Amino acid sequence: HIGYIKECQQRELDNYTEVIDQGMKQAREVEVKHRTCRGVQQVLKGDSEEACRQTHQWLSKGSSGLGCALGDSTTPSDLKAHIDCVAGDLDEAHLFLDEARSLHGRCENRSATFSARIQECNGLEDEHRHAHCSVEAQIRTQCNNYGSCRVRETSRYTDVKAQVE
């Protein structure tokens, strides 16, 4: 019956190797993807901010003295509203508006790319959290299973040993 106690250990060790090691590997892989995603997200944020800053700078140089107030905001929607306002006041300034629209397009595109990356990274963060919690639950279950098996088999061993003596 002492062999049964060793079987508990071997059975749970095999399960650990098959199930928990796989879960830990998956959690590490998702963690690396998430970390990489957040790094790219920071680069995209900088690109987005720079493109919108350039648009704002262009608009502030070329639209001063008009009836449209630019303000400090560099959000794509605020910049677009200013371009639309200037377009209403300056029908003859096509070159200025063409460049402003081009710069705004870059700002808007990069901001959208950045926003999409935030969503992707948030999804990877959720996946990583789930994988980590799943491994934690598997380890807890594994420990409980081993503990129960060991208690049960030790009790059986003790009973048999007492009967033999």
Secondary structure, 3 states (H helix, E strand, C coil): CHHHHHHHHHHHHHHHHHHHHHHHHHHHHHHHHHHHHHHHHHHHHHHHHHHHHHHHHHHHHHCCCCCCCCCCCCCHHHHHHHHHHHHHHCCCCHHHHHHHHHHHHHHHHHHHHHHHHHHHHHHHHHHHHHHHHHHHHHHHHHHHHHHHHHHHHHHHHHHHHHHHC
